[in-house]
Structures are given as structure tokens and as C-alpha cells.
Amino acid sequence: MATDTGRRSDDVEACVDAVIDRVGKTITLGLPLGLGKPIRFVNALYQRAKDDPEIQLHIVTALSLLAPRGGSSLEKRFLTPFTDRLYGRIPELAYARDVSGNRLPDNVQVSEFFFKAGNYLNNKSQQRHYVCSNYTHAVRDLMAQGVNVVAQMVAPGELADREGMVSLSCNPDLTLDLIPELRAREEQGTPVALVAETNRNLPWMDRHGAVEESAFDVVFEQPSTDYPLFSAPEMAISPEDHLIGFYASALLKDGGTLQVGIGSLGAALVHSAILRHKDNEHWRAVYDHLRIAERFPVAATDGGTGPFDQGLYGCSEMMVDGFLYLMQAGILKREVFDHAELQTLINRGELSEQVTLESLDLLRREQLIDSPMRARDVAWLVRLGILRDTVEFRGGRLLVGSESVDGNLDDPQAREAIESLALGSRLKGGVTMHGGFYVGPESFYRALRDLSDERRDQICMTSVNFINHLYDHRFGNQRLKVAQRLHSRFVNSTMMYTLGGAAVSDGLADGRVVSGVGGQYNFVAMAHELPGARSIVTLRATRQSGGKAVSNIVFNYAHCTIPRHLRDIVITEYGIADLRGQSDEQVYLRLIRIADSRFQPGLLKQAQKAGKVAADFRLPADWCDNTPEAVRAAIAAGGDADVFPAFPFGRDFTDEELTLGKALKTLKAATATRRGKLWTLLQAVRARDHDNRFASLLERMGLAQPSGLRAKLDQRLVIYGLQLNDTPTDTGNPEA
């Protein structure tokens, strides 16, 4: 039987009715980026709009996640069992599937400010309706679109101390700022609706992520239909990715701050940071083999080579699963506090985590507390752990159980009593990770659900404006953020980089959008504003296009995401280019130095023709070994094949799927040109599995007993692809 208590209902159709009753049939729906979309409510509202053309529905969001289906028949055969296994119990986001198939009804429009990379390159509707926005401006731009409904998946507060609360969990990033904006709009006479959909599979996150349930007008709660969370599988880390991550790990400063994004390059950095911390001997062997300190002095001046004794603090719009691995490895442990003066004392080494009477004296000297202590002093000190939880302030004195203690720090007897009865043991309440949103593999969600209360309290999911912006006024001022973000390293990937110093991360020269700006510009700009901070842009030196290797370091390009005046540090698998404060000639040369050697002469020639490099400059011999073979030699310098594994953090693909995925990737590369396609088909027709060594793999593809010409050709193609890779047990990159 359906229940409806006004705000809360277990009938999703009743929730849709409630929203329409509040705002009418013209609905601009704001949805969280990525994981936090309330799929049951959104699907019901979207279906209502499809059934009722009078409803005008505009969905404004980012990163609408869908299970991959594949394009070719081989890709579908490969992906279908995999997606059924990972996503079979998760309802599909109906509007996103219709967007993908260009099937939106005329009365529905979808605008996104960030695409899953490459998904909508050939989708004209989405290209037209894309909203180009920095992440910090997303709330402003959502409001400009006329958002009158916001809906989000939340974790219900089921424990006694969470009664009446819900957690924004994976997506407080925009919602924390949207709620007051919408309420202000409501006060001005515009009807609005805030909708929460509970899901008990969503990890509970406290601090800023926990809000009153009453903040929402409609709450849909139907535990019997709670679904698993959409997961992003771990991707294989190639040798090139590992080396990029290794160079980046050499730029991390112990006691510093880290921001890093999703993907294999971010995972590679996390793996190398853990290697540096826990297996420093193997890490140093690679460092010395690459002669990093000699060839790239910025690593010596701005980085480090030892374990992370002080630890790192994470401050990243996206809390990737790598941050949890860093926490488990004992690296993500530097705590920051929400008080600028206190944090400054900690930074200077004057206040340690171990509490003593001198801690109170220091705070008094800095005029942060009074003597005798007052009620507000005691409350603050208890919250920090400097005084015990049992200490209260009553009648001008400290009450500890049945004992009453004078709070006068100038009185020797009072000091003795405070030390023995009231003083805490160590600072508490610090945060080691500020994140705006998260998405990752199922193992990540499970680990978040299983966190101890102490570990969970060290993570603060919060507004993206707190993280991405120095001047946000809601959760912290500039002075506080500067004090917290020591030695910041903002690590972001890009697609291409120009010799002039511009990053091409979100779009193509023809105007099409690949993904979005997101927070990349925010972090790059912040690196130039924070003392001691560096922006690190990572990219692979080459990519495959039309069956050929193409350089990702280019002379110029007709689109840029990060302008050249914000150039800082760039890393490829061939090294580190420190560009900050350098002349154009040095910028051009340092980028050519880390380009693939197949393309260095051409890049140099273009630079010289443009007058940016002296005409008599010649490539030094030690620049000209930037080859795939050199990458593999550097990886081998670790001395152990397991030092740089393809999947250091687990995987969702089976051994068979890894082997098949590599074979399909090989076929895709081989058929990138018309000539290659004809040659591959000719060879595939002749291919046979004479000794049945591929029998289980063909069974996995549903091609053990093919029926029909298409299936028989698919079988031969798979056999040929496996033969090209030489072994049925190779565990390479599964991307097909």
C-alpha cells in the first residue's frame, strides 16, 4: 500500500504529481553531475513528459552515465555480458538513452555542461544545447537557465543521531549552493520544488554532506526498489601511463596538497605515490634510471623522493577511489582545520597534534582564547580535542564530572588541575579530504560504506565552490584556504598541448565539444594564485589516428581550454617540462624535449620557421631517445614485473575479457584505414583455430558455433585478432 505523509511518499508517480502541483507543467530540472541522479524519479517524470506533450521539460545537468553497448557486432558481443554483470540491476537513465539515440520528444530538451568524453561528438542536438561553463559557475548558470526543480539521490539517516537528516553523499557539489538559491527564488514568488530520492546503497557522508530532510519538499522512499550504484570500472594502466604517473609522483611535496582526476593517468599517479611511500627502493631505482633530478631540476626543488612522513591532504572536486587507497596506505593523513589562525600555527610547527599545557599557552598568546577561559573558549577547545569531551563550562568554571576547575591559566594550581583533569591528548576534528562529488568502481562504494566513524569523519564532501575557488564566502575565506592548501599540486589531464603553452582538453578545432571545461581552469588558475602551488598537466605524447601514431604535442591548434599565459608544468611519458616564467623559446624547447622523438624534428622545424627558436639550434642527443622502447626500459628498471601492474587496484574484467578486449583493440587499430580493413578481412577469412586454443574465448563471445554469415565472419575476426596478439592469456587493455 502506498504511503504519503505530505513530504514523504513511496509512490514515485505521486512524487511527480506533487512536483507538477507545485511548479506547473513548465519544468526546468536541475540534476547532479554523475552518480547522484535519482533515476526512479527522473524516469517517472521523463515518461510523464513523453505521455503529456503539454509538459515542457528542460533537463540541465552534466555527465549522464549509461552502460556501454558498443557499436559493431563484435563490440556488442564483448560488452553485453560485461554490462549485464555490472549494470543489470541498475535502472537505465531513460532520457540519457534517448539522447544517445536521438529520440527525445519535441517537448523535452537536455543541456549538459560536461559530457562523458567523446560520447556526443556526433550528436548534433547535444552539441547545440551544450552549456560551456566553469564548474564554479555551474550553479549561477543553472539558475540562469531558469531551474525550478532540483532532484537528487540521497542516503537516508537511519541511525538515532541521524534522525531527520539525509546525506547528499556523492553530490553536495552543487546542491549545497542550489538549495539557498532556489529558496530565495521561491521567496520572490517563483514556485520551486526540491526532490530527494533515498537509496540505502549510497554511503552516508557526514559534515557538510548531511542536511535536514526538511530542506526537500518531496522525498521518494521505496527501499524495495533501491538499486546498486552505477560504477566506473578500473581501466588498465599502460606503461606510458605509469611513467607519466611516476614523473608526477616525484613532484609531490611531503606535507602538501593533492588534486587529481579520474582515469588511468590519475590512477597511475596514485600507484606511484604509494610505491614511493611503501617501496621506496624500487621507486628510487626508476627515479635514478631516469636521472630525474639531473634532467628535470623542478623535481628536486618542488618535489620529493622520500616517504610521506607528514602526509598529504586531498582537496579535489572529484574524490576518486585513489584517495581512499592513499588513505589506506598512510599517505592521505595531513589534517586541516577550519580555523585560519589555528591552521597557520600548525603549519609553522608551533602547534602539534599532541596536546599539552603549552598548547593552551600558545593559543592564549595568539589571542585565540582568553584567561580565565570563557564559555566559547571551552566549547571550541572541546571540539578540537584540546579539552576532553567531558569538560563543560558552568558558573565561570570548568566542570569535569564532579570536579570544578578554575580556568585561569596564570594560576599554578589551576594549571595543574587542568592538566590532570581536563586536558585532552591530541587534536581532533581535522579533515584529510575535501571532495565535491565521487564516482568509481563498486569496490570504492563498498569501502566508503564500511569506513569506520573516525575515518569517515576525516572526509568532508562539500560545495565545489569551497574546493575550486579561493574566494568562496560560504564555507571558508581565502586566508583559511591558503593556510590549508600548502604545496598544492593540481594534476589534470589534457588531449593536446601546443608549443606555445595552451592545453586542449575539452573540444576540437571544428567546434565540437568532447567533454567540458569542468574544474580544470579553476585549478590551473588557483595554482598561480596559491603560494608554493603548481599546476601539472599530463598527457600521452602520442595517440593513434587513422592507424598511425600522431603527436599530442602540436605546434598550434584552433581551440584551447587553458590559455598559454597559465602554462606551468607539463608531463608526458618522456619527462617534465617546467614552463612557468620561461621565455617562449624555452617553452617551445622544453615541450619539444618531452615529445615523441618521431615528431621532434618536425616540431622544431615549425618553431624555427615561426622565429620562436634560434635557426641554428640542433636537437641534443639525449633528447632523441623518446621512444616506446625507452618507456619499457624505464618501467623494467623497477626490477620487478609486478612493480607497475596493469591493474594495481583490482579490476572488473575477467581474464578472458582482458584477452578479448586487447584482441578487439588490435583489430580496431588494424581496420582504421580502408586498406587496413580490406587486408584484415582477407586475413580473417583464412584464420582458423585448429588446436581449439581459443575455444573458451569464442564461447565467451557467443561464437563457438556461429550461425549465419555475419556471425561466422565475426568468429574468424576474433580468431585473427587473438592470433595477432600471439597468446590467449595476455592481460592487456580491455578497451574495445
Secondary structure, DSSP 8 states (H G I E B T S, - for coil): ---B-SSEES-HHHHHHHHHHHH-SEEEEE--SGGG--HHHHHHHHHHHHH-TT-EEEEEES--------SSHHHHHHHHHHHHHHHTTS---HHHHHHHTT---TTEEEEESS-STTTTTT-HHHHHH----BGGGHHHHHHHTT--EEEEEEEE--SGGGTTEEE-TT-HHHHHHHHHHHHHHHHTT---EEEEEE-TTS----GGGEEEGGG-SEEE--GGG-------------HHHHHHHHHHHTT--TT-EEEE-SSHHHHHHHHHHHHHHH-HHHHHHHHHHTTHHHH-THHHHH---S--SS-BEEEEEE--HHHHHHHHTT-B---B-S-HHHHHHHHTTSS-SB--HHHHHHHHHTTSS-SS--HHHHHHHHHHTSB-TTEEEETTEEEETTEEE---TT-HHHHHHIIIIIB-SB----BSEEEEE----HHHHHHHHT--HHHHHTEEE--HHHHH-S--SSS--HHHHHHH-TTEEEEEE-SEEETTS-EE-SB-TTS-BSS--BTHHHHHHHHHHSTT-EEEEE--SEEEETTEEEESEES--S--SB-GGG--EEEETTEEEE-TT--HHHHHHHHHHTS-TTTHHHHHHHHHHTTSS-TT----GGGS--SHHHHHHHHHTTSSTTSS-S-TT--SS-HHHHHHHHHHHHHHHHTSSHHHHHHHHHHHHH---TT-TTHHHHHHTT-SS--SHHHHHHHHHHHHHHHHTS-TT-------
